[in-house]
Amino acid sequence: MSDQDGRGGRGGAVAALVFAAVMVGFGLWLAHSLTAASKMQDCLMSGRSNCNVIAP
């Protein structure tokens, strides 16, 4: 019986870890997207007409 309890707890912990990693990745992506949108809005609000991002 204790063997089954150990596996269930470990599986739940792994699932929670995967979920947390996905949420952190989504949060980083969202922060990057919002920062890029904010920079674009700042450029447009300053009156510039050439606000395209130049890829290196």
C-alpha positions, 0 to 999 in steps of 0.5 A: 500500500505504501508503494502506491502512495509514493508513486501517486505523490511523485506523479503529482509533484512532477505534474505540478513542476511541469505546470509551473514551468509552463506557466513561467515560460508563458509569463516570460513570453507575455512580458516580452510581448508587452514590452515590445508593444509598449516600446512600439506605442512609445515610438508612435506617440512621440510622432515618429513614422518609422518605428519598425524593429530592425533585425540585426 
